[in-house]
Amino acid sequence: MELRRRLYARGSSHETTIPKPLLFALDPAKKHDVVFAYDAQRREWTIRIEERA
């Protein structure tokens, strides 16, 4: 299962509550999506940040 959310600024954090210091490597001029993926076998969530086309 995957959930995809648009990343946009809101104060010192971002819409998906990703703390801004974790996003230091992203270019703020580009648009990004945050992808939350659940692995049922391992029973864990992973988070990916992808640049929007």
Steps between C-alpha positions, in 0.01 A plus 500: 500500500627848418381847594626793295481854636614831357773672699453871564626747758303587811698692757813322617375156397317367195150374420583138569663593833846424368737718707676756283855399610442156342435667164836682481602326175185598307495791259221729629439631147384153388178321593506171687271219609536300818420132454409290803528128415390214726674164478254244638759220525737707712214694663670837457455832325765664284509858379635615162520852365467526123528799270175571317517501122 
